[in-house]
Amino acid sequence: MKDDYEVGYGKPPKATRFGNRPQPNRSLKSGPASEAAIDIAATINRPMTVTHNGRAVRMHPHEATMRGLAKSALRGKLRAMKEFFCECKKAGLLDTLPARQTGGVLTAPKGVPTELAARLVRIAGPPPWDDELYDQCKAEYARDRQNIDRLEEKARRDEKAK
């Protein structure tokens, strides 16, 4: 049985020419399309295990991301700083809040007693103060100062009487 064509280099047999080869069974679909749909929200919200201070700790992925960004930002990476502040802004952490001073030096205007300045700072914050509020607090301070001076004088007289 002789075919009328030559078999050899660049001349494959007709049965297997041009992709007519037996293929593996492709009827079973495998891969992402056939698997059950993945719940992305549940995957993102699931706590993950991270190493924190040398220990394995479970935390929310967003918290882990923010900790990593903060750590990179503190190392001086500008991109991490920018991203960290953008996330803080989205969360509303950078909205204007009344300034809360926990330390430092505050210079009172000339002629204002220290106790009066401290009272004004507690009530209205650092100077400049509203004139009406200043006058009201100054009157209260003068009245309180007179009472304190009177009580101190009475205590001195009682001490001498003993």
C-alpha positions in Angstrom: 0.0 0.0 0.0 1.8 2.9 -1.3 0.6 6.5 -0.9 1.2 8.9 -3.7 3.1 11.4 -1.5 6.4 11.3 0.2 6.8 11.2 4.0 9.8 12.9 5.4 11.2 16.2 6.7 8.5 18.8 6.4 6.0 16.3 4.9 4.1 14.7 7.8 1.6 11.8 7.2 -1.9 12.9 6.2 -3.5 11.4 9.3 -1.6 13.8 11.6 -1.2 16.8 9.3 -2.4 20.3 10.3 -3.5 19.5 13.8 -5.5 16.4 13.2 -4.0 14.9 16.3 -5.9 13.3 19.2 -6.5 16.0 21.8 -6.8 15.5 25.6 -10.4 15.5 26.9 -11.3 19.1 27.2 -14.9 18.6 28.1 -14.2 18.8 31.8 -13.9 22.5 32.5 -11.4 23.4 35.2 -10.2 26.7 36.4 -11.8 29.9 37.7 -14.9 29.8 35.4 -16.1 26.4 36.7 -15.3 26.9 40.4 -17.9 28.2 42.8 -18.0 32.0 42.8 -15.6 33.4 45.5 -17.1 35.9 48.0 -14.6 38.7 47.6 -16.1 40.7 50.5 -15.9 37.8 52.9 -12.3 37.2 51.8 -11.3 40.8 52.4 -13.0 41.1 55.8 -11.6 37.8 57.1 -9.0 38.4 59.8 -5.5 37.4 58.8 -2.5 36.3 60.8 0.4 38.7 60.9 3.6 39.0 63.0 3.4 41.9 65.4 6.1 42.4 68.0 7.5 39.0 67.3 4.1 37.2 67.9 1.5 35.9 65.5 -1.6 38.1 65.8 -4.9 38.0 63.9 -6.1 41.4 62.7 -8.3 42.9 60.0 -6.4 43.3 56.6 -7.1 47.0 56.6 -5.5 47.4 60.0 -2.5 45.3 58.9 -2.2 47.5 55.8 -2.4 50.8 57.8 0.3 49.5 60.3 2.6 48.6 57.4 2.0 52.1 55.8 2.7 53.8 59.1 5.9 51.8 59.6 7.1 52.6 56.1 6.2 56.3 56.5 8.1 56.5 59.7 11.1 55.1 57.9 10.9 58.1 55.6 9.2 56.7 52.5 7.3 59.6 50.9 4.9 57.4 48.9 3.9 55.6 52.1 3.4 58.9 53.9 1.2 60.2 51.2 -0.9 57.0 51.1 -1.2 56.9 54.9 -2.4 60.5 55.0 -4.8 59.9 52.2 -6.3 57.0 54.1 -6.5 59.1 57.3 -8.3 61.8 55.3 -10.8 59.3 53.9 -11.5 58.1 57.5 -12.1 61.7 58.6 -9.1 61.7 61.0 -7.6 64.9 59.6 -10.8 67.0 59.9 -10.3 70.2 61.8 -10.6 69.6 65.5 -10.0 72.0 68.4 -6.3 72.0 69.1 -5.4 70.1 72.2 -2.2 71.2 73.7 -0.6 68.8 76.1 2.6 70.7 76.8 4.8 73.5 75.7 5.2 77.1 76.6 2.5 79.8 76.3 3.3 83.4 76.6 0.6 85.6 78.2 0.2 89.2 77.0 2.1 91.8 79.0 0.3 92.9 82.2 -1.9 89.8 82.4 -1.4 87.8 85.7 -0.5 84.2 85.2 -3.6 82.8 87.0 -5.9 85.0 84.9 -4.1 83.9 81.7 -4.4 80.2 82.8 -8.2 80.7 83.3 -8.6 82.3 79.9 -6.6 79.5 78.2 -8.9 76.9 79.8 -12.0 78.8 78.8 -11.1 80.2 75.3 -7.8 78.7 74.3 -4.6 80.6 73.6 -4.5 84.4 73.0 -5.8 86.6 71.5 -8.9 86.7 73.6 -12.2 88.4 73.0 -12.3 91.8 74.9 -15.7 91.1 76.5 -14.6 87.7 77.7 -11.3 89.1 79.0 -13.1 91.9 80.9 -15.5 89.4 82.5 -12.7 87.0 83.5 -10.6 89.9 84.8 -13.5 91.0 87.0 -13.9 87.5 88.4 -10.2 87.2 88.9 -10.0 90.5 90.8 -13.0 89.4 93.0 -11.4 86.0 93.7 -8.0 87.6 94.4 -9.6 90.0 97.0 -11.2 87.0 98.7 -7.9 85.1 98.7 -6.1 88.1 100.1 -8.7 88.6 102.8 -8.5 84.9 103.8 -4.7 85.0 103.9 -4.8 88.1 106.1 -7.2 86.4 108.4 -5.0 83.3 108.6 -2.0 85.5 109.5 -3.9 87.2 112.2 -5.1 83.9 113.6 -1.6 82.6 113.5 -0.2 85.7 115.5 -3.1 85.3 118.0 -1.9 81.8 119.0 
